[in-house]
Structure formats: structure tokens, C-alpha cells
Amino acid sequence: HTAGHITFHARHEGALFAGDALFSVGCGRLFEGTAADMWPGLRRLRDLPDETRVYCGHEYTASNVAFALSIDGQNAELQRYAGLVAMLRSEGVPTIPANLGLEKKINPFLRTEDPDFAQIHGFKDRDAVDFFAFIRAGKDAF
């Protein structure tokens, strides 16, 4: 997101304070640096335990779900989550904290090393950083 941005993993509490690096079904824009700079940090966050609760800096979940559905519409987990997000937001209930285990299944930015997802977009035998940059550019233009 930005060069000075930090995240905090409260391991014993099972919580990640991700700021603007990771959102539910999304991630921060590349205001500074490149996809190659940001991807290793996102991968470190992705590799935290599935039960980790993710507290992000903004409630962008509904718009992130819309984008994710546009590039991963056959994802049944994502479809279910989209329904939950719509219900929660219609009732004024936040979608945060997010569950990292679910994010690993529905967040396109955390799935760039998933060979099936990469193949759908023509990135099967390409670097995860290139696929991440492709997805980030798509979200920026969405």
C-alpha cells in the first residue's frame, strides 16, 4: 500500500490488524512500490493461521465482493459470502473482522498461487506476482 505501512499480528489473541494492506476480499492499492514489493507481505499475511480474525482499516467488503464475483463468479464460497455481506450491510452490521481461513478461499489477491484460479485467467505457468499485478490493475479499473 505505502512504504511505511505496517500490520500487527496479535498471535495469542488470534487477531491481525491489517490497516490498509489487506481488506476482506481485497487489498490496498499500490500507491508506492510495485506488485513485486507488496506480494511478499500479502503472502506472509495469507500464511497466518486460518482462525485469525482480520481487522482492516476500511469497510470495503461489499465493493470488493462485487469485483471478486466479476473475476471468480463460479466460486461457491464467494457466492455464499456475497449473500451474507448483502444481508449484514442491509442491517447496518459490519463484515469486519473477517476470517482469514475464508479469505484464503474467496479473496482473489490471496489466491494468486492457486493453479486452478490462475489457469482461468491465463496465468497457470506464470509468476504469482504477475497474476497479482493483473488482478490489482483489474480492481483499480473496476
Steps between C-alpha positions, in 0.01 A plus 500: 500500500757755616865452593450590868186295552507231769278217618484346847436133570382442857581130485371403844170677436467361147464848353662682210478878484558539129438872450481562125717205393226236503124547483220249503501366142756762400830673568641850496587686183863532395551868577874446549713216374406216269308175505835327556547714812152432641448132417750355753329689782156381393629145478630526859154615612333224297719240669379589850267246669154456348326595824659848499249785520588779257432858607554729204498876470185537289165332437542444126364146507189552284690668216782247529249214475354654184844508339589149617177363354587664167820294475408193706124468459498119515652498851222353719661624824514851355137482387391398851708775656354757260153415631617532860667834431185636334289394798742638760545834325123541445465470878786742566719223642873507419666212318819551699678319651546264209611139539835433336414138420202618295704782344745241368210349304327817375751786487646508147813679622580210733438239229764591243688177574186288454565313171130457414425869555812601307410273209156661462677831435784368284764514774546127564873488434579860586633667809256576784623861505392547138157357581475722809586806288236396243232468770603829665477682165156349445378616839647848446296529178183340642 
